[in-house]
Amino acid sequence: MDNFLEARRRSQFLRLAAVLVVIAAGLVLRHFGYTVGLPFIIVKYGGSALWGAMVYLLVALVFGKSPRAVIAITALVVAICVELFRLYHTPWLDAFRLTTAGALLLGRIFSLWNILGYAIGIAAAYVFDPARPCR
């Protein structure tokens, strides 16, 4: 039983560490991507893919005992809902979206391409999930 709990703690710790790495990578990509000459598509949609990976990892932290496929589907539903939420506008929400935190958390403009980026990031996080069983 102790080995099982230790393995769960280790898995969740690795996922938390991965979340922090993905967040840092996304911030670095968005802040320095154009400066180092990366093309628009890499900066824009690479950030979306990293955001999708972050959502997968956060869902995995909350629902760690669930099968990874369920975590991936849940993460995709969350990501799509957040993207669809961009279609809703109120003055206070639009003001929040103009802040850095609002832009990073909610985004500003609806895009189907973002959903594709999220799906790619979620799929990558699913494949490289640090808590996946070793084979």
VMD Tcl script that builds the backbone (N, CA, C; Angstrom):
set m [mol new atoms 405]
animate dup $m
set s [atomselect $m all]
$s set {name element resname resid chain x y z} {
  {N N MET 1 A 0.829 -1.201 0.000}
  {CA C MET 1 A 0.000 0.000 0.000}
  {C C MET 1 A 0.866 1.255 0.000}
  {N N ASP 2 A 1.962 1.214 0.789}
  {CA C ASP 2 A 2.850 2.366 0.842}
  {C C ASP 2 A 3.507 2.627 -0.506}
  {N N ASN 3 A 3.857 1.538 -1.217}
  {CA C ASN 3 A 4.453 1.698 -2.546}
  {C C ASN 3 A 3.475 2.350 -3.510}
  {N N PHE 4 A 2.211 1.963 -3.423}
  {CA C PHE 4 A 1.181 2.538 -4.288}
  {C C PHE 4 A 1.025 4.034 -4.016}
  {N N LEU 5 A 0.948 4.402 -2.734}
  {CA C LEU 5 A 0.803 5.817 -2.384}
  {C C LEU 5 A 2.037 6.618 -2.783}
  {N N GLU 6 A 3.187 6.031 -2.614}
  {CA C GLU 6 A 4.425 6.709 -3.008}
  {C C GLU 6 A 4.462 6.927 -4.527}
  {N N ALA 7 A 4.025 5.929 -5.272}
  {CA C ALA 7 A 3.978 6.062 -6.733}
  {C C ALA 7 A 2.989 7.145 -7.144}
  {N N ARG 8 A 1.846 7.226 -6.471}
  {CA C ARG 8 A 0.843 8.266 -6.783}
  {C C ARG 8 A 1.407 9.645 -6.476}
  {N N ARG 9 A 2.070 9.773 -5.329}
  {CA C ARG 9 A 2.671 11.068 -4.976}
  {C C ARG 9 A 3.720 11.468 -5.998}
  {N N ARG 10 A 4.528 10.522 -6.399}
  {CA C ARG 10 A 5.577 10.794 -7.377}
  {C C ARG 10 A 4.956 11.209 -8.709}
  {N N SER 11 A 3.914 10.506 -9.139}
  {CA C SER 11 A 3.235 10.845 -10.391}
  {C C SER 11 A 2.671 12.260 -10.340}
  {N N GLN 12 A 2.022 12.586 -9.260}
  {CA C GLN 12 A 1.426 13.911 -9.139}
  {C C GLN 12 A 2.506 14.991 -9.042}
  {N N PHE 13 A 3.607 14.691 -8.362}
  {CA C PHE 13 A 4.712 15.642 -8.298}
  {C C PHE 13 A 5.282 15.892 -9.694}
  {N N LEU 14 A 5.455 14.820 -10.477}
  {CA C LEU 14 A 5.968 14.960 -11.835}
  {C C LEU 14 A 5.013 15.772 -12.709}
  {N N ARG 15 A 3.725 15.559 -12.527}
  {CA C ARG 15 A 2.748 16.349 -13.285}
  {C C ARG 15 A 2.803 17.817 -12.886}
  {N N LEU 16 A 2.922 18.077 -11.604}
  {CA C LEU 16 A 3.031 19.465 -11.147}
  {C C LEU 16 A 4.285 20.121 -11.716}
  {N N ALA 17 A 5.387 19.404 -11.686}
  {CA C ALA 17 A 6.633 19.931 -12.258}
  {C C ALA 17 A 6.457 20.183 -13.755}
  {N N ALA 18 A 5.776 19.270 -14.441}
  {CA C ALA 18 A 5.534 19.445 -15.878}
  {C C ALA 18 A 4.662 20.676 -16.148}
  {N N VAL 19 A 3.651 20.910 -15.297}
  {CA C VAL 19 A 2.815 22.114 -15.438}
  {C C VAL 19 A 3.683 23.357 -15.370}
  {N N LEU 20 A 4.563 23.413 -14.396}
  {CA C LEU 20 A 5.423 24.583 -14.226}
  {C C LEU 20 A 6.360 24.766 -15.416}
  {N N VAL 21 A 6.892 23.668 -15.937}
  {CA C VAL 21 A 7.765 23.746 -17.114}
  {C C VAL 21 A 6.980 24.225 -18.334}
  {N N VAL 22 A 5.778 23.699 -18.528}
  {CA C VAL 22 A 4.950 24.098 -19.672}
  {C C VAL 22 A 4.564 25.570 -19.573}
  {N N ILE 23 A 4.188 26.033 -18.387}
  {CA C ILE 23 A 3.845 27.447 -18.203}
  {C C ILE 23 A 5.059 28.316 -18.519}
  {N N ALA 24 A 6.215 27.950 -17.996}
  {CA C ALA 24 A 7.435 28.727 -18.265}
  {C C ALA 24 A 7.752 28.731 -19.760}
  {N N ALA 25 A 7.639 27.583 -20.401}
  {CA C ALA 25 A 7.912 27.505 -21.843}
  {C C ALA 25 A 6.945 28.382 -22.634}
  {N N GLY 26 A 5.678 28.377 -22.250}
  {CA C GLY 26 A 4.695 29.212 -22.936}
  {C C GLY 26 A 4.971 30.692 -22.779}
  {N N LEU 27 A 5.320 31.096 -21.561}
  {CA C LEU 27 A 5.631 32.513 -21.322}
  {C C LEU 27 A 6.888 32.936 -22.080}
  {N N VAL 28 A 7.899 32.079 -22.086}
  {CA C VAL 28 A 9.129 32.387 -22.814}
  {C C VAL 28 A 8.847 32.462 -24.315}
  {N N LEU 29 A 8.077 31.506 -24.827}
  {CA C LEU 29 A 7.740 31.501 -26.250}
  {C C LEU 29 A 7.006 32.777 -26.647}
  {N N ARG 30 A 5.995 33.154 -25.889}
  {CA C ARG 30 A 5.217 34.352 -26.231}
  {C C ARG 30 A 6.023 35.633 -26.058}
  {N N HIS 31 A 6.903 35.666 -25.068}
  {CA C HIS 31 A 7.652 36.895 -24.799}
  {C C HIS 31 A 8.857 37.062 -25.725}
  {N N PHE 32 A 9.566 35.964 -26.005}
  {CA C PHE 32 A 10.807 36.061 -26.774}
  {C C PHE 32 A 10.736 35.428 -28.163}
  {N N GLY 33 A 9.628 34.794 -28.495}
  {CA C GLY 33 A 9.530 34.065 -29.767}
  {C C GLY 33 A 9.835 34.914 -30.982}
  {N N TYR 34 A 9.204 36.081 -31.075}
  {CA C TYR 34 A 9.443 36.942 -32.230}
  {C C TYR 34 A 10.835 37.552 -32.175}
  {N N THR 35 A 11.316 37.849 -30.971}
  {CA C THR 35 A 12.640 38.457 -30.802}
  {C C THR 35 A 13.740 37.557 -31.355}
  {N N VAL 36 A 13.612 36.255 -31.157}
  {CA C VAL 36 A 14.632 35.332 -31.653}
  {C C VAL 36 A 14.346 34.871 -33.083}
  {N N GLY 37 A 13.326 35.443 -33.695}
  {CA C GLY 37 A 13.056 35.183 -35.102}
  {C C GLY 37 A 12.182 33.989 -35.418}
  {N N LEU 38 A 11.455 33.488 -34.434}
  {CA C LEU 38 A 10.549 32.369 -34.713}
  {C C LEU 38 A 9.374 32.861 -35.555}
  {N N PRO 39 A 8.882 32.043 -36.475}
  {CA C PRO 39 A 7.750 32.456 -37.305}
  {C C PRO 39 A 6.466 32.583 -36.483}
  {N N PHE 40 A 5.537 33.388 -36.993}
  {CA C PHE 40 A 4.261 33.653 -36.331}
  {C C PHE 40 A 3.552 32.358 -35.949}
  {N N ILE 41 A 3.487 31.422 -36.866}
  {CA C ILE 41 A 2.737 30.182 -36.614}
  {C C ILE 41 A 3.287 29.409 -35.412}
  {N N ILE 42 A 4.596 29.446 -35.221}
  {CA C ILE 42 A 5.204 28.752 -34.078}
  {C C ILE 42 A 4.878 29.480 -32.778}
  {N N VAL 43 A 5.001 30.796 -32.798}
  {CA C VAL 43 A 4.747 31.574 -31.577}
  {C C VAL 43 A 3.271 31.506 -31.211}
  {N N LYS 44 A 2.400 31.761 -32.177}
  {CA C LYS 44 A 0.963 31.817 -31.894}
  {C C LYS 44 A 0.404 30.446 -31.529}
  {N N TYR 45 A 0.604 29.479 -32.406}
  {CA C TYR 45 A -0.032 28.185 -32.187}
  {C C TYR 45 A 0.807 27.258 -31.314}
  {N N GLY 46 A 2.098 27.520 -31.215}
  {CA C GLY 46 A 2.909 26.820 -30.221}
  {C C GLY 46 A 2.441 27.168 -28.821}
  {N N GLY 47 A 2.114 28.457 -28.628}
  {CA C GLY 47 A 1.552 28.886 -27.346}
  {C C GLY 47 A 0.219 28.209 -27.066}
  {N N SER 48 A -0.606 28.057 -28.098}
  {CA C SER 48 A -1.895 27.373 -27.929}
  {C C SER 48 A -1.692 25.901 -27.580}
  {N N ALA 49 A -0.718 25.266 -28.235}
  {CA C ALA 49 A -0.440 23.861 -27.928}
  {C C ALA 49 A 0.062 23.714 -26.494}
  {N N LEU 50 A 0.921 24.626 -26.069}
  {CA C LEU 50 A 1.408 24.578 -24.685}
  {C C LEU 50 A 0.265 24.839 -23.707}
  {N N TRP 51 A -0.645 25.738 -24.058}
  {CA C TRP 51 A -1.797 26.008 -23.192}
  {C C TRP 51 A -2.653 24.739 -23.072}
  {N N GLY 52 A -2.858 24.044 -24.181}
  {CA C GLY 52 A -3.615 22.794 -24.146}
  {C C GLY 52 A -2.926 21.737 -23.285}
  {N N ALA 53 A -1.600 21.645 -23.398}
  {CA C ALA 53 A -0.846 20.705 -22.565}
  {C C ALA 53 A -0.999 21.061 -21.090}
  {N N MET 54 A -0.981 22.367 -20.800}
  {CA C MET 54 A -1.153 22.805 -19.415}
  {C C MET 54 A -2.534 22.393 -18.884}
  {N N VAL 55 A -3.553 22.560 -19.706}
  {CA C VAL 55 A -4.900 22.176 -19.283}
  {C C VAL 55 A -4.953 20.671 -19.002}
  {N N TYR 56 A -4.360 19.871 -19.882}
  {CA C TYR 56 A -4.314 18.422 -19.648}
  {C C TYR 56 A -3.661 18.120 -18.299}
  {N N LEU 57 A -2.518 18.727 -18.059}
  {CA C LEU 57 A -1.782 18.446 -16.823}
  {C C LEU 57 A -2.540 18.921 -15.583}
  {N N LEU 58 A -3.214 20.059 -15.680}
  {CA C LEU 58 A -4.004 20.545 -14.543}
  {C C LEU 58 A -5.188 19.618 -14.269}
  {N N VAL 59 A -5.859 19.176 -15.334}
  {CA C VAL 59 A -6.961 18.220 -15.157}
  {C C VAL 59 A -6.411 16.925 -14.561}
  {N N ALA 60 A -5.239 16.496 -15.007}
  {CA C ALA 60 A -4.624 15.273 -14.478}
  {C C ALA 60 A -4.283 15.423 -13.001}
  {N N LEU 61 A -3.896 16.637 -12.589}
  {CA C LEU 61 A -3.622 16.849 -11.165}
  {C C LEU 61 A -4.889 16.724 -10.331}
  {N N VAL 62 A -5.995 17.222 -10.863}
  {CA C VAL 62 A -7.262 17.190 -10.123}
  {C C VAL 62 A -7.887 15.797 -10.160}
  {N N PHE 63 A -7.855 15.161 -11.317}
  {CA C PHE 63 A -8.481 13.842 -11.488}
  {C C PHE 63 A -7.417 12.778 -11.752}
  {N N GLY 64 A -6.394 12.754 -10.916}
  {CA C GLY 64 A -5.232 11.898 -11.111}
  {C C GLY 64 A -5.514 10.418 -11.177}
  {N N LYS 65 A -6.586 9.957 -10.579}
  {CA C LYS 65 A -6.886 8.515 -10.580}
  {C C LYS 65 A -7.634 8.085 -11.833}
  {N N SER 66 A -8.115 9.057 -12.608}
  {CA C SER 66 A -8.868 8.728 -13.821}
  {C C SER 66 A -7.941 8.206 -14.912}
  {N N PRO 67 A -8.492 7.411 -15.818}
  {CA C PRO 67 A -7.687 6.959 -16.959}
  {C C PRO 67 A -7.214 8.175 -17.779}
  {N N ARG 68 A -6.052 8.049 -18.382}
  {CA C ARG 68 A -5.489 9.173 -19.133}
  {C C ARG 68 A -6.391 9.594 -20.280}
  {N N ALA 69 A -7.094 8.658 -20.906}
  {CA C ALA 69 A -8.000 9.020 -22.001}
  {C C ALA 69 A -9.136 9.914 -21.490}
  {N N VAL 70 A -9.652 9.610 -20.319}
  {CA C VAL 70 A -10.712 10.439 -19.720}
  {C C VAL 70 A -10.154 11.829 -19.396}
  {N N ILE 71 A -8.927 11.877 -18.899}
  {CA C ILE 71 A -8.287 13.157 -18.604}
  {C C ILE 71 A -8.142 13.965 -19.888}
  {N N ALA 72 A -7.714 13.327 -20.965}
  {CA C ALA 72 A -7.528 14.029 -22.240}
  {C C ALA 72 A -8.848 14.562 -22.781}
  {N N ILE 73 A -9.888 13.762 -22.729}
  {CA C ILE 73 A -11.198 14.209 -23.223}
  {C C ILE 73 A -11.720 15.359 -22.372}
  {N N THR 74 A -11.580 15.250 -21.066}
  {CA C THR 74 A -12.002 16.328 -20.165}
  {C C THR 74 A -11.230 17.602 -20.456}
  {N N ALA 75 A -9.927 17.480 -20.660}
  {CA C ALA 75 A -9.103 18.650 -20.962}
  {C C ALA 75 A -9.539 19.294 -22.276}
  {N N LEU 76 A -9.852 18.485 -23.275}
  {CA C LEU 76 A -10.302 19.033 -24.555}
  {C C LEU 76 A -11.637 19.754 -24.398}
  {N N VAL 77 A -12.548 19.190 -23.629}
  {CA C VAL 77 A -13.840 19.850 -23.385}
  {C C VAL 77 A -13.621 21.182 -22.668}
  {N N VAL 78 A -12.760 21.200 -21.656}
  {CA C VAL 78 A -12.461 22.442 -20.939}
  {C C VAL 78 A -11.874 23.475 -21.904}
  {N N ALA 79 A -10.910 23.055 -22.723}
  {CA C ALA 79 A -10.265 23.976 -23.656}
  {C C ALA 79 A -11.266 24.538 -24.665}
  {N N ILE 80 A -12.133 23.697 -25.180}
  {CA C ILE 80 A -13.151 24.162 -26.135}
  {C C ILE 80 A -14.109 25.131 -25.452}
  {N N CYS 81 A -14.512 24.833 -24.227}
  {CA C CYS 81 A -15.406 25.730 -23.493}
  {C C CYS 81 A -14.760 27.097 -23.264}
  {N N VAL 82 A -13.483 27.103 -22.912}
  {CA C VAL 82 A -12.780 28.379 -22.720}
  {C C VAL 82 A -12.737 29.143 -24.034}
  {N N GLU 83 A -12.479 28.444 -25.130}
  {CA C GLU 83 A -12.444 29.123 -26.440}
  {C C GLU 83 A -13.825 29.662 -26.805}
  {N N LEU 84 A -14.860 28.875 -26.585}
  {CA C LEU 84 A -16.225 29.345 -26.869}
  {C C LEU 84 A -16.609 30.519 -25.966}
  {N N PHE 85 A -16.070 30.554 -24.762}
  {CA C PHE 85 A -16.342 31.645 -23.824}
  {C C PHE 85 A -15.855 32.980 -24.376}
  {N N ARG 86 A -14.917 32.937 -25.308}
  {CA C ARG 86 A -14.426 34.172 -25.934}
  {C C ARG 86 A -15.496 34.851 -26.770}
  {N N LEU 87 A -16.530 34.126 -27.105}
  {CA C LEU 87 A -17.638 34.718 -27.875}
  {C C LEU 87 A -18.577 35.537 -26.995}
  {N N TYR 88 A -18.450 35.396 -25.683}
  {CA C TYR 88 A -19.287 36.125 -24.721}
  {C C TYR 88 A -18.578 37.417 -24.327}
  {N N HIS 89 A -19.301 38.521 -24.413}
  {CA C HIS 89 A -18.698 39.831 -24.133}
  {C C HIS 89 A -19.539 40.645 -23.163}
  {N N THR 90 A -18.886 41.162 -22.168}
  {CA C THR 90 A -19.448 42.174 -21.281}
  {C C THR 90 A -18.333 43.202 -21.065}
  {N N PRO 91 A -18.666 44.417 -20.665}
  {CA C PRO 91 A -17.607 45.422 -20.476}
  {C C PRO 91 A -16.534 44.990 -19.472}
  {N N TRP 92 A -16.923 44.432 -18.328}
  {CA C TRP 92 A -15.934 44.050 -17.327}
  {C C TRP 92 A -15.068 42.886 -17.799}
  {N N LEU 93 A -15.685 41.940 -18.533}
  {CA C LEU 93 A -14.938 40.788 -19.031}
  {C C LEU 93 A -13.963 41.218 -20.135}
  {N N ASP 94 A -14.420 42.100 -21.008}
  {CA C ASP 94 A -13.527 42.605 -22.049}
  {C C ASP 94 A -12.385 43.414 -21.450}
  {N N ALA 95 A -12.651 44.147 -20.386}
  {CA C ALA 95 A -11.579 44.896 -19.710}
  {C C ALA 95 A -10.569 43.929 -19.106}
  {N N PHE 96 A -11.048 42.837 -18.514}
  {CA C PHE 96 A -10.140 41.832 -17.952}
  {C C PHE 96 A -9.316 41.174 -19.055}
  {N N ARG 97 A -9.944 40.891 -20.195}
  {CA C ARG 97 A -9.221 40.260 -21.302}
  {C C ARG 97 A -8.101 41.147 -21.837}
  {N N LEU 98 A -8.188 42.451 -21.619}
  {CA C LEU 98 A -7.138 43.371 -22.070}
  {C C LEU 98 A -5.920 43.371 -21.146}
  {N N THR 99 A -6.054 42.768 -19.962}
  {CA C THR 99 A -4.917 42.664 -19.052}
  {C C THR 99 A -4.067 41.460 -19.458}
  {N N THR 100 A -2.838 41.410 -18.991}
  {CA C THR 100 A -1.970 40.266 -19.290}
  {C C THR 100 A -2.566 38.973 -18.735}
  {N N ALA 101 A -3.032 39.005 -17.496}
  {CA C ALA 101 A -3.629 37.807 -16.895}
  {C C ALA 101 A -4.859 37.366 -17.686}
  {N N GLY 102 A -5.688 38.311 -18.069}
  {CA C GLY 102 A -6.888 37.986 -18.838}
  {C C GLY 102 A -6.559 37.386 -20.190}
  {N N ALA 103 A -5.548 37.940 -20.850}
  {CA C ALA 103 A -5.146 37.416 -22.156}
  {C C ALA 103 A -4.582 36.006 -22.030}
  {N N LEU 104 A -3.778 35.769 -21.000}
  {CA C LEU 104 A -3.174 34.445 -20.821}
  {C C LEU 104 A -4.203 33.395 -20.405}
  {N N LEU 105 A -5.130 33.775 -19.544}
  {CA C LEU 105 A -6.111 32.813 -19.034}
  {C C LEU 105 A -7.285 32.592 -19.976}
  {N N LEU 106 A -7.816 33.680 -20.519}
  {CA C LEU 106 A -9.035 33.588 -21.314}
  {C C LEU 106 A -8.841 33.858 -22.798}
  {N N GLY 107 A -7.750 34.529 -23.141}
  {CA C GLY 107 A -7.565 34.914 -24.534}
  {C C GLY 107 A -8.470 36.080 -24.898}
  {N N ARG 108 A -8.339 36.530 -26.118}
  {CA C ARG 108 A -9.100 37.712 -26.536}
  {C C ARG 108 A -10.061 37.431 -27.675}
  {N N ILE 109 A -9.622 36.646 -28.667}
  {CA C ILE 109 A -10.398 36.466 -29.888}
  {C C ILE 109 A -10.648 34.985 -30.128}
  {N N PHE 110 A -11.876 34.647 -30.481}
  {CA C PHE 110 A -12.235 33.264 -30.786}
  {C C PHE 110 A -11.539 32.817 -32.068}
  {N N SER 111 A -11.038 31.577 -32.066}
  {CA C SER 111 A -10.400 31.021 -33.261}
  {C C SER 111 A -10.517 29.503 -33.245}
  {N N LEU 112 A -11.016 28.956 -34.340}
  {CA C LEU 112 A -11.048 27.500 -34.465}
  {C C LEU 112 A -9.631 26.936 -34.523}
  {N N TRP 113 A -8.684 27.705 -35.052}
  {CA C TRP 113 A -7.292 27.265 -35.110}
  {C C TRP 113 A -6.724 27.058 -33.706}
  {N N ASN 114 A -7.155 27.880 -32.759}
  {CA C ASN 114 A -6.703 27.696 -31.381}
  {C C ASN 114 A -7.144 26.328 -30.853}
  {N N ILE 115 A -8.367 25.934 -31.182}
  {CA C ILE 115 A -8.872 24.636 -30.721}
  {C C ILE 115 A -7.994 23.514 -31.274}
  {N N LEU 116 A -7.574 23.641 -32.530}
  {CA C LEU 116 A -6.665 22.644 -33.102}
  {C C LEU 116 A -5.338 22.649 -32.346}
  {N N GLY 117 A -4.826 23.842 -32.038}
  {CA C GLY 117 A -3.591 23.942 -31.248}
  {C C GLY 117 A -3.743 23.300 -29.883}
  {N N TYR 118 A -4.882 23.549 -29.229}
  {CA C TYR 118 A -5.131 22.939 -27.922}
  {C C TYR 118 A -5.144 21.421 -28.041}
  {N N ALA 119 A -5.824 20.911 -29.067}
  {CA C ALA 119 A -5.928 19.461 -29.249}
  {C C ALA 119 A -4.549 18.840 -29.460}
  {N N ILE 120 A -3.696 19.514 -30.212}
  {CA C ILE 120 A -2.333 19.011 -30.428}
  {C C ILE 120 A -1.569 18.993 -29.112}
  {N N GLY 121 A -1.694 20.054 -28.328}
  {CA C GLY 121 A -1.019 20.107 -27.028}
  {C C GLY 121 A -1.528 19.063 -26.058}
  {N N ILE 122 A -2.827 18.855 -26.065}
  {CA C ILE 122 A -3.417 17.835 -25.189}
  {C C ILE 122 A -2.953 16.447 -25.615}
  {N N ALA 123 A -2.914 16.203 -26.918}
  {CA C ALA 123 A -2.440 14.905 -27.410}
  {C C ALA 123 A -0.978 14.682 -27.033}
  {N N ALA 124 A -0.161 15.716 -27.151}
  {CA C ALA 124 A 1.253 15.596 -26.780}
  {C C ALA 124 A 1.393 15.330 -25.283}
  {N N ALA 125 A 0.621 16.045 -24.481}
  {CA C ALA 125 A 0.684 15.827 -23.031}
  {C C ALA 125 A 0.201 14.421 -22.678}
  {N N TYR 126 A -0.799 13.930 -23.395}
  {CA C TYR 126 A -1.282 12.569 -23.179}
  {C C TYR 126 A -0.169 11.558 -23.451}
  {N N VAL 127 A 0.517 11.738 -24.569}
  {CA C VAL 127 A 1.577 10.806 -24.959}
  {C C VAL 127 A 2.760 10.876 -23.995}
  {N N PHE 128 A 3.117 12.091 -23.587}
  {CA C PHE 128 A 4.298 12.281 -22.743}
  {C C PHE 128 A 3.956 12.514 -21.271}
  {N N ASP 129 A 2.759 12.137 -20.864}
  {CA C ASP 129 A 2.325 12.311 -19.472}
  {C C ASP 129 A 3.355 11.677 -18.539}
  {N N PRO 130 A 3.920 12.480 -17.632}
  {CA C PRO 130 A 4.947 11.926 -16.746}
  {C C PRO 130 A 4.432 10.834 -15.814}
  {N N ALA 131 A 3.126 10.697 -15.684}
  {CA C ALA 131 A 2.559 9.672 -14.805}
  {C C ALA 131 A 2.112 8.427 -15.583}
  {N N ARG 132 A 2.406 8.383 -16.870}
  {CA C ARG 132 A 1.983 7.209 -17.660}
  {C C ARG 132 A 2.760 5.983 -17.191}
  {N N PRO 133 A 2.143 4.841 -17.285}
  {CA C PRO 133 A 2.861 3.633 -16.885}
  {C C PRO 133 A 4.018 3.353 -17.834}
  {N N CYS 134 A 5.140 2.938 -17.307}
  {CA C CYS 134 A 6.302 2.596 -18.121}
  {C C CYS 134 A 6.106 1.207 -18.707}
  {N N ARG 135 A 6.484 1.043 -19.935}
  {CA C ARG 135 A 6.335 -0.274 -20.596}
  {C C ARG 135 A 7.652 -0.730 -21.113}
}
mol reanalyze $m
mol bondsrecalc $m
mol representation Tube
mol addrep $m
